[in-house]
Amino acid sequence: MIQKRIPFLVLLILLSSYAYAVNIITEPEELIFENVLNNGYAEKILKVKSDSPEPTEVVISTSDLIHPWIKSEPRSAYVTNSSFTEFKVMIRPTEAFLGVYEGFLIINAFPSGNQITSVVSSAKTLKTTVEVTDQEIMQAEIEDVSVPATEEKSPIRASVTVQNQGNIAISPLFKINVLDASKNQILKSDNSEKRTLLPYSTDIIELSMPNDLPLGTYWAKVTTYLDDSWVLSKRLIRFDVVEQGTLPIKKPVILETEVIPLSSSWSILLMWFAILVFIIWVIARKRSFEKDWKK
C-alpha cells in the first residue's frame, strides 16, 4: 500500500513546490495625512514592489470610513522585485468633522499566470491616518534648483523643484538673472510662469530663455517666490556655454515590463516534461503490475 502511494506523493511534492504567495513591499509602511482641510486635498507617494521576479498585478483599494475620500493613480500596475513602482495616493475629505480618522489602504496582489501551479493571490494592508483641521497652512520648500550647461545658440534652461508642505494651494514662480563670470553684470533676465501646486504636492517649474552668449562660464541667480512678493529661496549657480556638439545627446529611457509567456520559460517546460514522463511511468508500472497479477 505504501509503495502505491509513493508515486502520488512525489507528484504532489513536485506540483506544490511551484505554488507560492507573493509578498508585497511598500515604502512607507504607513500613510499619515496631517493637517488636511475639510473639502481640501492632500497627496503622498506610495512605492510598491514584490519579492518575485515575475510581473505581479497590484490593485489598490480602501476600506472603512476613509473609502470615499481616497483614490490612487494609477489604481493598478504590474510590479516586480527589481524596482519600486510609484502610486500617487490622493485624499479629499468631504463634509468631515474635525478630528483624526483611521482606515486601511489595501494592496491586492495577483501574480501573472505563467507558473505551473495555481499562484496564491495575497493582500497587504497599510494603516492610513487622516487628520482633518480648519487651520490653513502656507508652507513650501525648494528641493532642487538646476541650470545645466548649454551649447552655443541653444536655449538656457532652468528648473526649480518645489514641494508644497502646506494645506492650501500655492502659485510659486522664479526669476533668473544671468551674470558674467565676475558676478558684477546682469547679462540676461527672465521670469517663469506661475505654477499652481495643490497641497502636499511636488512639481517642477521650468524656464527656457534664448541664448546669444559667447562661449564661457556664467552665473545664474535664481530667486523663487512663494507668491508675488514672498521670497522662498535664492540660489547662485555656475553654468557653462560650450561649443555645439559637445554635450552628450540624451536618449529617451523606455521602461516596460515584459510578461514572459509560458512557452518561453525553459524551466517551466522542463517541469511539465518531467511530470509527463512521471505520469507515463506510473501508468506503465500499473499495467505491468496488473499483467503480473493475472499470471
C-alpha positions in Angstrom: 0.0 0.0 0.0 2.8 2.4 0.9 4.6 1.7 -2.4 1.4 2.5 -4.3 1.2 5.9 -2.6 4.8 6.9 -3.1 4.4 8.0 -6.8 1.4 10.2 -6.0 3.2 11.7 -3.0 6.2 12.5 -5.2 3.9 14.1 -7.8 2.2 16.1 -5.2 5.6 17.4 -3.9 6.6 18.4 -7.5 3.5 20.3 -8.0 3.4 22.0 -4.7 7.0 23.2 -5.0 5.9 25.7 -7.5 3.0 27.1 -5.5 3.8 30.4 -3.8 2.3 33.6 -2.4 3.9 36.9 -3.5 4.9 39.3 -0.7 4.3 43.0 -1.3 6.9 45.5 -0.1 5.9 49.2 0.4 7.6 52.5 1.3 6.3 53.8 3.6 4.7 51.1 5.7 2.0 53.5 7.0 0.3 56.6 5.4 -0.3 59.6 7.6 -2.1 62.7 6.3 -1.7 65.6 8.7 -3.5 69.0 8.8 -5.8 68.3 5.8 -8.6 70.9 5.4 -12.2 69.7 5.2 -13.1 69.6 1.5 -9.3 70.1 0.9 -6.7 68.0 -0.7 -3.5 66.1 0.1 -1.3 63.5 -1.6 1.5 61.2 -0.9 3.7 58.9 -3.0 3.5 55.2 -2.2 6.3 53.0 -3.5 5.4 49.3 -4.2 7.3 46.3 -5.3 7.1 42.5 -4.8 9.6 39.8 -3.8 9.1 37.9 -7.1 10.9 38.5 -10.5 7.6 37.6 -12.3 5.3 40.5 -13.1 2.6 40.8 -10.4 -0.5 42.9 -10.8 -1.3 45.0 -7.7 -4.7 46.7 -7.3 -5.2 49.4 -4.7 -8.5 49.8 -2.7 -9.6 51.2 0.6 -11.9 50.3 3.5 -13.7 51.8 6.4 -14.6 55.5 6.9 -11.9 56.9 4.5 -13.1 54.9 1.5 -15.0 57.8 -0.2 -12.0 60.1 0.3 -9.1 58.2 -1.2 -8.1 57.2 -4.7 -4.8 56.4 -6.3 -3.1 57.0 -9.7 -2.7 54.5 -11.1 -5.2 52.3 -9.5 -3.4 49.2 -10.7 0.0 48.3 -12.2 2.4 45.5 -12.6 5.4 45.3 -10.2 8.4 43.0 -9.8 11.3 42.8 -7.3 13.7 44.8 -9.5 12.5 48.3 -8.6 9.7 50.3 -6.9 6.6 51.4 -8.8 5.2 54.7 -7.6 1.5 55.3 -6.8 0.1 58.7 -6.1 -2.4 58.4 -3.2 -4.8 61.3 -3.1 -7.3 62.2 -0.4 -10.1 64.7 -0.4 -12.1 64.7 2.9 -15.7 65.8 2.3 -18.2 67.0 4.9 -15.9 65.7 7.7 -15.9 66.7 11.3 -12.6 68.0 12.7 -10.5 65.2 14.2 -8.5 62.1 13.3 -9.8 59.3 11.2 -8.2 55.8 10.7 -8.7 53.3 8.0 -6.7 51.0 5.7 -5.3 51.0 2.2 -5.5 47.6 0.7 -3.0 46.3 -1.9 -4.2 43.2 -3.6 -1.6 41.2 -5.5 -2.5 38.9 -8.4 0.6 37.2 -9.8 0.7 36.5 -13.6 -0.4 33.1 -14.7 2.9 31.7 -16.1 3.6 29.3 -13.3 2.8 25.6 -13.5 0.6 25.5 -10.5 -2.1 28.0 -9.3 -0.5 31.0 -7.8 -1.8 32.2 -4.5 -3.0 35.8 -4.5 -2.3 37.9 -1.5 -3.0 41.2 0.1 -1.3 43.8 2.2 -3.0 46.4 4.4 -1.5 49.8 5.2 -2.8 51.7 8.2 -3.9 55.1 7.0 -4.5 58.1 9.3 -6.1 61.3 8.3 -6.2 64.5 10.4 -8.9 67.0 9.4 -8.3 70.6 10.5 -9.7 74.0 9.9 -6.4 75.8 10.2 -4.8 77.0 6.9 -1.1 76.5 6.5 1.1 78.1 3.8 4.5 76.5 3.6 6.8 75.3 0.9 10.3 74.0 0.4 12.7 74.1 -2.6 14.0 70.6 -3.3 16.3 71.4 -6.2 17.4 74.2 -8.5 19.1 73.3 -11.8 20.8 75.4 -14.5 22.7 72.9 -16.6 25.4 73.6 -19.1 24.2 74.5 -22.6 25.6 74.7 -26.1 26.2 77.9 -28.0 23.0 79.2 -29.6 20.9 76.6 -27.6 18.4 77.9 -25.0 19.4 78.4 -21.4 17.2 76.1 -19.3 16.4 76.4 -15.7 14.2 74.4 -13.4 13.1 74.6 -9.8 11.5 71.7 -7.9 9.0 73.0 -5.3 7.3 70.9 -2.6 4.1 72.4 -1.2 4.2 71.5 2.5 1.0 73.4 3.4 -2.6 72.5 3.2 -3.6 75.2 0.7 -2.8 75.6 -3.0 0.2 77.9 -3.8 1.4 79.5 -7.1 5.2 79.8 -7.0 7.4 81.3 -9.7 11.1 82.1 -10.1 13.2 84.9 -11.6 16.6 84.2 -13.2 19.4 86.7 -13.7 22.4 85.6 -15.8 25.6 87.2 -14.6 29.1 87.4 -16.1 32.0 85.4 -14.7 32.8 88.1 -12.2 29.1 88.2 -11.0 29.1 92.0 -11.4 27.0 92.5 -14.6 23.5 91.2 -15.3 23.5 89.9 -18.9 20.0 88.4 -19.2 16.9 88.2 -17.1 13.6 86.4 -17.3 10.7 85.2 -15.1 9.0 81.8 -15.2 5.2 81.5 -15.3 3.3 80.7 -12.1 2.6 77.1 -11.4 -0.3 76.1 -9.2 0.7 73.4 -6.7 -2.0 71.5 -4.8 -1.5 70.9 -1.1 1.3 68.5 -0.2 2.2 68.0 -3.9 5.6 68.4 -5.6 6.2 69.9 -9.1 8.9 71.3 -11.3 8.8 74.8 -12.6 10.7 75.2 -15.9 12.0 78.1 -17.9 13.7 78.3 -21.3 15.3 81.6 -22.5 17.1 82.5 -25.7 20.9 82.2 -25.6 23.2 84.6 -27.5 26.1 84.4 -25.1 29.6 83.6 -26.3 31.5 80.5 -25.0 32.4 80.8 -21.4 31.4 80.4 -17.7 28.5 82.3 -16.3 26.4 82.5 -13.1 22.7 82.2 -12.7 21.0 83.9 -9.7 17.7 82.1 -9.2 15.1 83.7 -6.9 12.0 81.7 -6.1 8.8 83.3 -4.8 6.0 81.7 -2.9 3.7 84.4 -4.3 4.4 87.7 -6.0 6.4 89.1 -3.0 7.3 86.3 -0.6 10.9 85.2 -1.3 11.2 81.5 -0.7 14.8 80.8 -1.9 17.8 82.4 -3.5 20.5 80.3 -5.3 23.6 81.2 -7.2 24.6 78.5 -9.7 27.5 78.4 -12.1 27.0 77.1 -15.7 28.9 76.9 -18.9 28.1 77.7 -22.5 30.1 75.2 -24.7 30.6 74.5 -28.3 27.9 72.9 -30.3 28.0 69.1 -30.3 30.0 69.0 -27.1 27.2 67.9 -24.7 26.0 64.2 -25.0 22.6 63.6 -26.5 20.1 62.4 -24.0 18.5 59.2 -25.2 14.9 58.5 -24.1 14.6 55.8 -21.4 12.0 53.2 -22.2 10.7 51.4 -19.2 8.5 48.4 -19.8 7.6 45.2 -18.0 7.8 42.1 -20.1 5.4 39.3 -19.3 7.2 36.1 -20.1 4.9 33.6 -21.9 4.7 30.0 -20.8 6.3 28.7 -23.9 9.4 30.8 -23.5 10.3 29.6 -19.9 12.6 26.6 -20.2 12.4 25.8 -16.5 8.6 25.5 -16.7 8.7 23.5 -19.9 11.2 21.1 -18.4 9.0 20.8 -15.3 6.0 19.9 -17.4 8.1 17.4 -19.3 9.2 15.8 -16.1 5.6 15.5 -14.8 4.5 13.9 -18.1 7.3 11.4 -18.0 6.5 10.6 -14.4 2.8 10.0 -15.3 3.7 7.7 -18.2 6.0 5.8 -15.8 3.2 5.4 -13.2 0.8 4.2 -15.9 3.3 1.7 -17.3 4.1 0.5 -13.8 0.5 -0.1 -13.0 -0.1 -2.0 -16.2 2.9 -4.2 -15.6 1.7 -4.9 -12.1 -1.8 -5.9 -13.5 -0.2 -8.3 -16.0 1.9 -9.9 -13.3 -1.1 -10.3 -11.1 -3.1 -12.1 -13.8 -0.3 -14.5 -14.4 
